[in-house]
Amino acid sequence: MEEIASLLSIQTSASDAIFLDGDLGAGKTCFSRGFIRSRSGYTGRITSPTYLLCNTYDAGDGEIIYHLDLYRLNDTVDDEQTQQQLIPLDLDNVFQKGIALVEWPERLHANSVPMSRLEVTLTIDSSLDVTTTSDNIDNTNNDNDEEDDTRNRIMRLVPYGERWVERLRFYESQGYFDDLIIRQ
């Protein structure tokens, strides 16, 4: 999970947004951790900002990574209380001038969603028969709450906007996805 996020972090810049959707425990924060570490070089603990709503990281090149977790917000996007809670996040600024990782993006009002974005949906799939041994699990530097979780995950990437479409085409053409199980 972190390796794919690391790959997707390459050459990201202001106005790049990645929306992370999926079940609790599916790996959204793990994905964010890999992205943030790769893009910024940050080696400290990276947790989901569930109660803070947003953590920021200096990417080291003048870019700021905004890691948002909207889980605790009301899931009714038209609810006035939810929209009031989003105001301090200054989403226009985040989506125009920063690199945004957004967990639970369905909490956003449609007017807030940037046209160009990558939607990543993570699901836990117990039907895949993949054997995991201690030889192919890297437990070094593991800060997540699921450190012994070896359940299989399915990641679906849906690009919106030419920049994301072209990036995914490039990664595929260069063989970066060759060792993944691809379902269409």
Number of C-alpha atoms within 10 A of each C-alpha: 19 19 14 15 19 18 16 21 21 12 9 17 19 17 18 23 27 26 21 24 21 17 12 13 14 23 25 26 25 23 21 26 28 20 24 26 20 20 25 17 13 15 11 10 11 19 15 21 17 15 11 11 21 18 15 15 18 15 19 11 9 9 17 19 26 23 26 25 24 25 19 13 20 15 15 14 15 13 13 11 12 19 17 10 13 18 10 9 14 9 18 14 11 21 21 14 16 23 24 26 28 27 25 21 21 17 22 20 15 11 7 12 16 18 10 18 23 23 19 20 18 22 19 17 12 11 8 11 8 10 9 11 8 7 6 8 10 9 10 7 9 13 14 16 12 13 11 10 10 12 15 16 15 20 20 15 16 15 18 15 12 10 13 22 15 12 16 18 10 12 14 12 11 10 9 13 14 11 7 10 8 10 7 3
